[in-house]
Amino acid sequence: MKKVLVLMLTLLLTLTSAVNVLAVTNINTSSIVSTSSTTGGQSPESVIAEDIKAQNDNDNTTYLNIRSEKEVAPECQSIIKSINQNQPNLDVMKDVTSAKLVSVKELPSDLAANLTNINLYKQTWSEVKTYYVAIDYKVKKESRWFYNGLNYRLMVLALENNRWVIAEESMAPVPNIVEAGQGFGTKEESIVKDLLTNRAKTAKFYDLQGQLIEDNADKPDQITKELRSNNAKAVNAALTAQIANNSISGITVQPNTTFTPPSTIRVYRTSTGTVDYVSFDYYVKHVLPYEWLDSWPAVSLQSGAMAVKMYGWYFTLHPHSSSYDVKDDTTDQKYVPGDISQFGNCTAAVDATNGTLITNSDAVIFITHYWAGYYAAGRYGPPSCPTDGWLWQNGSDYWANNGATAWLWIVNYAYNNSDTDGYLPLSMYFY
């Protein structure tokens, strides 16, 4: 199946051999002209154009100067400097031969809130704008961050000290954006959408020629395989029972193994200014006890384990930065490596959900947003981002004490048919 997809991508690229040249020579310059407020003679769109030019010219001074000074931003100046100083091998910009801006499109704020951490940004800056950007790259060495040809970025710009700066320049979740009806509608974009859809299912990074760049697919040992098999049986039994008594509806189960989880995740350590590559399972087990309370009921912790896992999974596919996937603080999720023997209930919850994942009914992985919320029923985000489809941490405890007999009920309650998952039913897969 994977080989067939690669061959199809290669065939598509052969049939459209002029794709990249066509995309670059037919730049719609009107899309780069500001549609937003300007400050100090600059608009967000002009800053984006300046950024791509700086990458093309290897102009590190300009590249840093137009980025945020606040550490909440993935594109914070100090973070970039720290990584480049401590781990220069992670500075992928050294591999850029050329970068050309192709298209820019501002995204609606409600959609942007479902693609990255807009809630956090709105707490930090008075004005934030999000853009979908197409860039034509030529690089010396391809990586999970970029490949030769059209790449797509999600760029968040913030008004800081009376000027527009880049707060985030992450890998754009093209399938999510196209599904929301906000894509560019080009043949090139369709090819990349298929490429990234395959990446989400296989955890393998291919380039536009169908060549494998990086294999981040999990390779479970026999014990883990048995654990996942037993979990699949248990979840199927619980789901069947809940459907029978009408306590859960709207979710579909896909028992076939369609997805492969990531093997590792790249975590930026705020205390050291370095990036750690850690086991994905280790990461989830060292996040959950710092986001949920180990004393809460099992189904609450299990719903938290799913939210933590799918949040991290999403950002392994759509990294916040060229150098890392997530930060180790509440900018993303609180991650503390070390001894977690005192958090046995959380570890058990992660194990109990091992082998399961959720997507929307189009098989698209989305951000499983969550926040403290209240000890009550509800699934709206915090006041700064009151979108529908957030799991309340305190709410998961409430439901565990008020009739929820399985984590799937809580997860379905939080995300099913919400704007977070694209107003679609949930699907659950086993892997």
C-alpha positions in Angstrom: 0.0 0.0 0.0 2.8 2.4 0.9 4.8 1.6 -2.2 1.6 2.2 -4.3 1.1 5.6 -2.8 4.8 6.6 -3.5 4.5 5.4 -7.1 1.3 7.4 -7.5 3.0 10.5 -6.1 5.9 10.0 -8.5 3.5 9.5 -11.4 1.7 12.7 -10.5 4.9 14.6 -10.4 6.0 13.2 -13.7 2.7 14.3 -15.3 3.2 17.7 -13.8 6.9 18.1 -14.3 6.6 21.8 -14.6 4.7 22.2 -11.4 7.3 24.0 -9.3 8.4 26.3 -12.2 4.8 27.1 -13.0 4.0 27.8 -9.3 6.9 30.2 -9.0 6.6 32.0 -12.3 2.8 32.5 -11.7 3.0 34.2 -8.3 -0.1 36.2 -7.6 1.7 39.3 -6.3 -1.7 40.8 -5.2 -1.8 38.1 -2.5 1.4 39.5 -1.0 0.1 43.0 -0.9 -1.3 43.9 2.5 -4.9 43.1 3.4 -4.2 44.0 7.0 -3.4 47.0 9.1 0.1 48.4 8.7 2.4 49.5 11.5 5.5 51.6 11.0 5.2 51.1 7.2 5.0 47.3 7.6 2.2 44.9 7.1 2.1 41.2 8.2 2.3 40.2 4.5 5.4 42.3 3.9 7.1 40.8 6.9 6.4 37.3 5.5 7.9 38.4 2.2 10.9 39.8 4.1 11.3 36.5 6.0 11.4 34.4 2.8 13.9 36.8 1.2 16.1 36.6 4.3 16.1 32.8 4.0 17.0 33.0 0.3 19.8 35.5 1.0 21.1 33.6 4.2 20.5 36.9 6.0 20.5 35.8 9.6 20.4 39.3 11.0 17.1 40.1 9.3 15.8 36.6 9.9 16.2 37.1 13.7 15.2 40.7 13.8 11.7 40.1 12.4 11.0 37.4 15.0 9.4 37.8 18.4 11.4 38.5 21.6 8.8 36.7 23.8 9.7 33.2 24.8 6.1 32.0 24.4 6.7 32.2 20.7 8.2 29.1 19.0 10.1 31.6 16.7 11.5 33.4 19.7 14.8 35.1 19.0 16.5 33.6 22.1 15.3 30.1 21.3 16.7 30.2 17.8 20.0 31.6 19.1 20.2 29.0 21.8 19.6 26.0 19.6 22.0 27.3 16.9 24.7 27.8 19.5 24.2 24.6 21.5 23.2 22.3 18.6 24.4 23.8 15.3 23.5 20.6 13.5 19.9 21.4 14.0 20.2 24.7 12.2 18.5 23.5 9.0 18.6 27.0 7.4 22.3 26.3 6.5 20.9 23.8 3.9 18.8 26.4 2.0 20.0 27.1 -1.5 17.0 29.3 -2.5 13.6 30.2 -1.1 10.8 31.9 -3.2 7.5 33.1 -1.9 4.6 31.7 -4.0 1.3 32.5 -2.3 0.0 34.0 1.0 -3.5 33.7 2.4 -4.8 35.0 5.7 -6.8 32.3 7.6 -10.0 33.0 9.6 -9.2 33.3 13.3 -11.6 30.4 14.2 -9.8 28.0 11.9 -6.4 29.2 13.1 -7.4 28.4 16.7 -7.8 24.8 15.6 -4.4 24.6 13.9 -2.1 26.0 16.6 -2.0 27.6 20.0 -3.9 30.8 19.1 -5.4 30.9 22.6 -1.9 31.3 24.2 -0.9 33.9 21.6 -4.1 36.0 22.3 -3.2 36.1 26.0 0.3 37.5 25.0 -0.4 39.9 22.2 -3.2 42.3 21.5 -3.4 41.5 17.8 -2.5 38.2 16.1 -2.9 37.1 12.5 -2.4 33.7 10.9 -1.3 33.0 7.3 -1.1 30.0 5.1 2.0 30.4 3.0 3.4 28.5 0.0 7.2 28.6 -0.5 9.4 27.0 -3.2 12.6 25.7 -1.6 15.7 24.3 -3.0 17.9 22.7 -0.4 21.2 20.9 -0.1 19.8 18.3 2.3 16.1 17.4 2.6 14.7 16.8 6.1 11.3 16.4 7.9 11.2 20.2 7.9 11.6 20.9 4.1 12.2 19.2 0.8 12.9 20.4 -2.7 9.8 22.0 -4.3 6.7 23.5 -2.8 6.4 23.5 1.0 3.6 25.0 3.0 3.9 26.9 6.3 1.5 28.2 8.9 2.8 31.6 9.9 1.5 33.5 13.0 2.3 37.2 13.2 1.9 39.3 16.3 1.9 43.0 16.9 4.8 43.5 19.3 6.3 46.8 20.3 4.3 48.5 17.6 5.6 46.3 14.8 4.6 43.0 13.2 6.8 40.1 14.1 6.8 36.4 13.4 5.7 34.3 16.4 5.4 31.0 14.7 6.5 29.5 11.4 5.4 25.9 11.5 4.7 23.0 9.1 1.2 23.7 7.7 -1.4 21.0 8.3 -2.4 21.1 4.6 -5.0 18.3 4.9 -6.8 20.2 7.7 -6.7 23.5 5.8 -7.9 22.1 2.5 -10.7 20.2 4.4 -11.8 23.5 5.9 -12.1 25.0 2.4 -9.2 27.4 2.9 -6.6 25.9 0.5 -5.2 27.5 -2.6 -7.0 25.0 -4.8 -3.9 24.1 -6.9 -2.7 20.8 -8.4 0.6 21.2 -6.5 -1.2 21.6 -3.2 -3.3 18.5 -3.9 0.0 16.5 -4.3 1.4 17.8 -1.0 -1.9 17.1 0.7 -1.7 13.4 -0.3 2.0 13.4 0.7 1.1 14.7 4.2 -1.9 12.4 4.5 0.4 9.4 3.9 2.9 10.9 6.5 0.2 11.0 9.1 -0.6 7.4 8.6 2.9 5.9 8.3 5.0 8.3 10.3 7.4 8.3 7.3 8.6 11.5 5.7 8.8 11.3 1.9 9.8 14.1 -0.5 7.9 15.0 -3.7 9.8 12.5 -5.7 8.7 9.6 -3.5 12.1 9.3 -1.8 12.2 8.4 1.9 13.7 11.3 4.0 13.1 10.0 7.5 11.4 7.0 9.1 9.9 7.9 12.4 7.5 4.9 12.6 7.2 3.1 15.9 8.5 -0.4 16.0 6.8 -2.1 19.0 8.3 -5.0 20.8 6.3 -8.1 21.5 5.1 -7.0 24.9 3.8 -3.7 23.5 2.1 -5.6 20.6 0.3 -7.8 23.1 -0.7 -4.8 25.2 -2.2 -3.0 22.2 -4.0 -6.2 21.1 -5.6 -6.6 24.6 -6.5 -2.9 24.6 -8.2 -3.2 21.3 -10.4 -6.1 22.6 -11.2 -4.2 25.8 -12.1 -0.9 24.0 -14.2 -2.8 21.5 -16.1 -4.5 24.3 -16.7 -1.2 26.2 -17.8 0.6 23.0 -20.2 -2.2 22.1 -21.8 -2.1 25.5 -22.1 1.7 25.5 -23.7 1.7 22.0 -26.1 -1.0 23.2 -27.4 1.2 26.0 -27.3 4.4 23.9 -24.8 6.1 26.2 -22.5 7.0 23.3 -23.2 7.9 19.7 -21.7 9.5 16.7 -18.3 7.8 16.8 -17.1 5.1 14.3 -14.5 2.5 15.0 -12.0 1.5 12.4 -10.4 -1.7 13.7 -8.0 -2.1 10.8 -4.4 -1.0 11.4 -4.3 2.1 9.3 -2.0 4.4 11.4 1.4 3.9 12.8 2.4 6.1 15.8 5.6 8.1 15.8 8.6 6.5 17.4 10.2 9.8 18.8 9.3 13.4 19.4 11.6 16.4 19.5 11.2 18.3 22.7 12.7 21.8 23.3 14.1 22.0 26.9 13.5 25.5 28.2 16.0 25.0 31.1 18.9 24.1 28.8 18.1 25.6 25.5 18.6 22.3 23.8 16.4 19.8 21.9 15.9 16.2 23.2 14.8 13.3 20.9 12.7 11.1 23.2 10.6 8.0 22.9 7.0 9.0 22.1 5.6 6.7 24.8 8.1 8.0 27.3 7.0 11.6 26.4 3.3 10.8 27.0 4.0 9.1 30.3 6.1 12.1 31.5 3.5 14.6 30.5 0.2 13.2 31.8 1.0 13.4 35.6 2.0 17.1 35.2 -1.2 17.9 33.3 -3.8 15.7 35.1 -4.0 14.7 38.8 -2.8 11.1 39.5 -5.6 10.8 42.2 -8.4 11.3 39.7 -10.5 8.3 38.5 -9.1 5.9 35.8 -11.4 7.0 33.0 -10.5 10.7 33.6 -6.8 9.9 33.4 -7.3 7.7 30.3 -9.2 10.6 28.5 -6.2 12.8 29.5 -3.8 10.2 28.1 -5.6 10.3 24.8 -5.6 14.1 24.7 -1.9 14.3 25.6 -1.0 11.6 23.1 -2.9 13.1 20.2 -1.6 16.6 20.9 2.0 15.4 20.7 1.2 13.2 17.7 -0.2 16.2 15.8 3.0 18.3 16.3 5.3 15.5 15.3 3.6 15.8 11.9 3.4 19.6 12.0 6.4 20.8 13.9 6.2 24.2 15.7 9.8 24.9 14.5 12.4 23.7 12.1 14.4 22.4 15.1 11.7 20.9 17.5 8.2 19.6 17.6 7.0 20.8 21.1 8.3 22.8 24.1 8.5 21.2 27.5 6.3 23.8 29.3 2.7 24.8 29.2 3.3 26.6 25.9 2.6 23.1 24.7 2.5 20.4 27.4 4.4 20.2 30.7 7.0 17.5 30.3 9.3 16.5 33.1 11.7 13.6 32.5 12.8 11.4 35.4 11.3 9.2 38.0 7.5 8.9 37.7 7.1 5.9 40.0 4.9 8.0 42.3 2.4 8.5 39.4 1.4 4.9 38.9 -2.2 5.7 38.0 -1.1 8.0 35.2 1.3 5.4 33.8 -1.5 2.8 33.9 -3.8 5.2 32.1 -1.3 5.6 29.2 -0.8 1.8 29.0 -4.6 1.3 29.0 -5.0 3.6 25.9 -1.9 2.3 24.1 -2.8 1.1 20.6 -5.7 3.6 20.1 -6.0 7.0 18.4 -8.7 9.4 17.4 -9.2 11.4 14.2 -12.2 13.0 12.6 -14.3 11.0 10.2 -12.1 12.0 7.3 -9.2 10.3 9.1 -7.5 13.7 9.7 -5.5 14.1 13.0 -6.4 17.3 14.7 -5.1 19.2 17.8 -6.7 17.8 21.0 -7.0 21.1 22.8 -7.6 21.0 26.5 -7.6 23.3 29.5 -8.4 23.3 33.2 -12.0 24.2 32.7 -14.4 23.6 35.6 -15.8 20.6 37.6 -18.9 20.6 35.4 -20.2 19.7 32.0 -18.7 21.8 29.1 -16.4 21.7 26.2 -15.6 25.4 25.3 -12.2 26.8 25.3 -10.9 29.5 27.7 -12.2 33.1 27.5 -9.4 34.2 25.2 -10.3 31.4 22.7 -13.9 30.3 23.3 -14.1 27.8 20.5 -16.1 24.6 20.8 -14.3 21.3 21.3 -11.9 21.5 24.2 -11.5 18.8 26.8 -11.9 20.2 30.3 -9.4 18.6 32.7 -11.6 19.2 35.7 -14.5 18.3 33.6 -13.0 14.8 32.9 -13.0 14.3 36.7 -16.6 15.5 36.9 -17.8 13.0 34.2 -15.8 10.2 35.7 -17.7 10.8 38.9 -21.0 11.3 37.1 -21.7 8.3 34.9 -18.8 8.1 32.4 -17.7 4.5 32.5 -15.0 4.7 29.7 -12.6 7.2 28.5 -14.1 7.1 25.0 -17.3 8.6 26.3 -15.4 11.6 27.7 -13.2 12.1 24.6 -16.3 11.8 22.3 -18.1 14.3 24.5 -15.3 16.8 24.2 -14.4 16.6 20.5 -17.2 15.0 18.5 -18.7 17.3 15.9 -16.9 20.4 17.2 -15.0 23.1 15.4 -11.8 21.6 16.7 -12.3 18.4 14.6 -13.9 20.2 11.7 -17.5 19.7 12.7 -17.2 16.0 11.9 -17.9 12.8 13.8 -15.0 11.2 15.6 -13.3 8.0 14.3 -11.2 5.8 16.5 -8.5 3.6 15.1 -6.4 0.8 16.6 -2.7 0.4 15.8 
